Amino acid sequence: MATRQTKALARAMMAPSIIVLFVWMIVPLVLTLWFSFQRYNLNYPERSGFVWFRNYYFFLTDPAFLQAIGNTLILVVGVLVITVVGGILLALLLDQPIWGQGIVRLLVIAPFFVMPTVSALVWKNMMMHPQYGIFAWISKTLGLPTVAWLTDYPLASVIIITAWEWLPFAALILLTALQSLDEDQKEASEMDGANFVNRFIYIILPHLARAITVVILIETIFLLSVFAEIYVTTQGGPGYSSTNLPFLVYVQALLNYDVGGASAGGMVAVVLANIVAIFLIRIVGRNLDA
């Protein structure tokens, strides 16, 4: 009896937060779905009414849509490769007994706590500026021509900035997993004459498999919605060369004032993100079961 009352009390205490969270999520989703079937352009407020799937048709057949999908995939894959490989290397380095280990770990993790807008501004004005940036200074010092990164390589620049933001997260997760590796296993492999490469391939990497899967899952979900880095640095250009799906929705809504088309794009983005999330969650589940 006491157990039932305790469970009922726990449900009653959690109910308000669950209701608020549900309303917080469902109301914008329902409104977005509603507007996606409406002719709603702020430039022509007198033109309104149901258009059914016409907004979806125009959004999906827009030439910028396929390019935005391609840029989104390149952005996600590029950042994942850099953060996973760099995170493993940083985790191996931070796992070594070095002087000032605590300070080094704090400095490595620090970029993760910087707001995306701030980090994008820092990279735009202090690192990638074609005249006053650090990259330009290095090029001039070496006698090489300077590179206008945000103009000549806009998507690569966004990938570098975003990877710099997420690298500490990957390094922290992988370092935590690396420190749980059994020391006896490592010592036994050393006594058997295994070099570092063999230990890394046959012991360390399999041990990090689950942590790598978790990093890929979490980063992918967040990387599908990258916006601030693009807005601050390239504005999706030149043309649509660095436009991803969220930025394309922003262009439709706040630059073209097409709320209906933007809502249709938002629903498409939600569906695609959920498909990717479900696929990744199944992979993570299989990996954890293994």
N, C-alpha and C positions, 0 to 999 in steps of 0.2 A: 504493500500500500504506500509506504513511504517512498519507494522507488518510483512508482507511478506519479505521485505528487511532485517529486523532484524533477522528473522529466517534463511534466506539464508546466512547472514553474520555469524551467529552463527554456522551453519553447515560447512561453509568454514573454520572457525577457528578451529573447532574440527576435520576436515578431516585429517590433517597431523598426529595427535597423534593416531587417529583410524587406519590409514593405517600402521603406524609404529608398533602398537600393533598387528595388524592382521598379518603382515609379520613376526614379532617376534614369533608369535605362530604357524603360518601355515607352515613356512619353516621347522622347526625341525620335526613337525608332519609328513609332506609329506616325508621327508628324512627317518624318522624312518619306515614309512609304506613301502617305496621302499626297504630299506635294509632287511626288514622282509621277503621279497620274494626272497632274494638273498642268494647264497652260498658265504659267505664272512667271512673267518677265517684268521686272521692275521698270523697264523702259516703256512698257505698254500695259499699264495696270488695268486698262479697260478691257483688254482681251483676256478672258479667263474661261474656265470650264474644263471638263474632263477631256483628255486626249488619249487616255488609256496607255498603251505601250509606245506611243510615238516618241516620248522623251528617251526611252530606252533605245529605241531604234536609232535616233539621231546621235546619241552618245556612243553607242557601240559601233556605228559606222563612221564616226569621226576619225579621219586619218591620225589625229593626235592620240587617239585611244590606244592603238596598237603600239605606237612608239612609247607611250607612257607605261604600258604593261611591260614592254621590253626593258625600259630604263629601271622599272621597279625590280624586275628579276636580276638585272645586272648589279643594281645597288645592293640588294639583299645578299646575293652570292658573293660579291666582292668584299663586303664588310665581314661576312662570316668567315671567308678564307683568311683574311688578315687577322681577325680577332682570335680565331681558333689556333692558327699557327703561331701568331705572336703571343697569345696567352699561354700556350704550352712552353715556349721558350722563356717567357718571363717567370712562369711558375717554377721551371727547373732552376733558373738563376736565383730566385728568391728563396728556394729551398736549401741553398748552400749556406754554410756558416760564414757570413761575411761581416765585416765591421759596420756598425750602424744599421743593422738589419731592420730594426723597427722603423727608423726614419725612411729608409729606402722603400719599404712596403707602403708607408703612408704617402710618399710622393708618387708611387706608381698608382695607387688607388685614387688619388686626389682628382684627376680629370673626370671621373665618373660623377662627382658631385657638382660639377660646373654645369650651369644651365645651357641647353643646346644653343640658344640665341647668343649667349655670351661667347661660347667657344667658337661659334661660326664667325662672330665679329673679330675675335682674336686672330683666327686663321686668315680671314679676308684681309685685314689691315696690317697685321704684324708678320705674317708668314708668307702669304701668297701675293702680296702686292707687287706688281711688276717693276716698281721703281724703288720702294722703300722697304720691301719685305726681306725677311732673312734669307729666303730662297734666292731672291734677286742678288743679295749681297754675296752669297756663296758663289753664284754664277759669275758675277763680276770679278771676284777674287781669283777664280780659276780661269778667267779669260774666256768664259763661255757666254753666249747670248742669253739674255734674260727671257723668261717664259711668262706669258700672261696666263696663269693657270686657269683662272675662272672664265676666261674667254676661249682659250685654245683647248683646254681639257676640262670642261665644266663638270661632267659626270664623274670623272676620275677625282676631281677636287672634292666633290661632295662625298665620295666614298672614303677618301683619306680623312676628312673631317669627322665623319660619322664613326669610322673605325677607331680614331683616336679617342672618341668619347666612350666607346663600348669595350675597348681593349682592357681597361682595369677590371671591369666586371668579369670578363672571361678569365683573366689571370687570377682573380680572387677565388672563383669557383674551382678552377683547376688546381690552384695551390692547396686549397682545403682538401681536395681529393688526393693530391699527391702526398700530403702529410699523413694520410691514413694508410699509406702503403706499409706493409709489414717490413720492418728493418731486418728481421731474420732472413726473409726471402732475398733481400738485396745482398746481404752478407754472404748467403749461401751461393748466389750466382757469382759473386766476386771470387770466392774460394774455388769455384769450378773453372775459373779462368775466363769468364764472360767479360768482354769489353763493354764500354759504355753504349755503343751502337746496339749490340745484342740485348743488353739489359733494357734499353729504351724500347726496342721493337717487341720483345717477347714478354716483358714484365710491366714496364711503366705504361706504355700505350694501351694495352688491354685493360689495365687498372683504371685508366682515365676515360674509358669508353663511355661509361654512364654519365660522367660529368660533362663530357663533350656533347653528348646527346641533349642534356638539359640546357647547356649553353646555346646550342643551335635552336632549340624549341623556343626559349624565352626571347632570344635576340630576334628571331624571325618574326614573331608576333609584333614586336615593337618596331622593327625596321620596315614593316609594311606600311607604317603610318608616319614615316619621316616627312617633316614639313618645314620646320624652322630653319634647318641648315640650308635648304634650297631657297627659301624665301629671303634669307638674309644675304646670301652669297650670289646666286646666279639668276634668281627670279625665273627659274625654269628654262632659261635660254642658254646660248643663243637659239632662237626659235623654240623648239621643244626638245632640244638635245639633252637637257637635264630635268625634264618634267616627269615626275612619277604620278601614280594614280591619285593620291591625295591632293597634290598640287594642281592637277587637272581639274578636280572637283572645285578647288578654290578659284581657279580661273573662270569656270562656268558661273559660279555663284557671285563673286565679288568684283570681277572684272567685266564679265559679260552680262551680269545682272539676271541671269537665267536661273531662277530658283528651281523651276521644274526640272530642267536638264541636270543641274547640280545634284538635286535629290535623287534622280535616277542614277547618276554616277556614284553617289554615296551608297545606294543600295547595292550596286554592282560591287563596290569595294568591300562592303560588309560580307556579301556572299563569298567572294574570292578569299577574303581573310579567314572566314570560317572553314572553308574547304581546306586551306593550307593548315590551319590549326588542328582540324580533325585528323588530317593525314599525319602530321607530326606527332600528335598525342598517341596515335596508334603505334608509331615507330618507337616512341619513348616507352610505352607500355610493354612492347615486345622485348625491348632491350633490358628493361628492369626485370621482367620475368626470367630472362635468360641468365 
